[in-house]
Amino acid sequence: LGAQNVFWEEIGAYTGEVSAAQLKDIGAKGAIVGHSERRALFGETPITAAKRAELAWRSDLHVIFCIGESKEERKIPPLPLCGGNRWELEEHPAHLCSIFR
């Protein structure tokens, strides 16, 4: 059992969001983060996706980290982050790579 999203905070009232603890309570083993629909429809950014992935990882959930791209993004040369993904992390470029080590 897996989830299509997970929130980056451990506790608190965040309407519409699901915490890692809630997912684990129902038996989920993992979560998808950074899906292209989340980015396109809800403004998900590389930073928020990394925050979601980090909390899921620390909560012992398997993480499927989507690094999809639009047609425009495919035209941009790959960046040398985590094997050449095309997302540019504005604040901490090494952060995303470090959470998966």
N, C-alpha and C positions, 0 to 999 in steps of 0.2 A: 504494500500500500504506500503510495506517495502522494505528495501535494503539488499543486501547480504554483504555489507561492508560499513564502514564510516571511513574517515580519522581523525586523532587525532588533527590536527591543524584547527583553526577556519578560517583563511584566508591565502592566499598565492598561488603561482603557483606550484602545485605538480602534474605533468603530470600523468594521469591515476587514480588519487585519486578523491573521491567525498566527499565534506564537508557536515557537518550536515545541514548547511544553505541551500545548494543546494538541499538536500533531502527534507527539509521542504518546500522549494519553489515549489516543484512538488507535494506536498501533502503527502509525506511519513510520517508515524506515528512511524516507528521503524526501527531498523537495527540489523542484525546478526553480531556478532564479534567473533573472535577466532575459526572459523570453521576449522575442521581438514585439509581440502584442502588448506586453507590459510597457515596453519602451515607447511604442507608437501611441498607445491609447491613454496611458497613465503617467507618462513623463519619467519613466524609470531611467536612471542614469547609470553609468559605470560605477559611480561611488555608491549609490543606493543598492545596486545589485551586489556589489562586493560586501556591503554591510550585512545584507540578507544572507549571503553565502557564509560569511564568517560566523555569524551566530548559529546558523544551521550546523556548520562544521563543529563548532565548540559544543553543540548540543547532541553530538553523535548521530546526526542525520546525514545520510548520503546526499551529496549535492550534485545536481546536474546543472552546470553553469552554461547557459546559452550565450553564444557569441555570434548571433545572427547579424546580418547586415542588409542594408537596403542596396538597390542598384547603384545609387550614388556612392555609397561607402565602398562598394566593391572596386571602384575605380581608383581609390586611394591606395598607395603602396602600403604593404603591411608594416606594422611597427614591431620592433624587436622585443616585445613583451610576451612572456609565456608562450613561446613558440610562434610568435607573429600574429597575434590577434590584432584587430583593427580598431579596438576601442582605446581611446586615449584617456588615461586617468588624470584628471586635472590637478589633483592635490598631491597624491602620493603614488607615483607610477609603480613602485615596487610592491605596494600593499597587496594587490590582487594576487600576484605571484606568490608572495610569502604565505598567504593563508592556505595554500594547497600543498605546501611542503611538509 
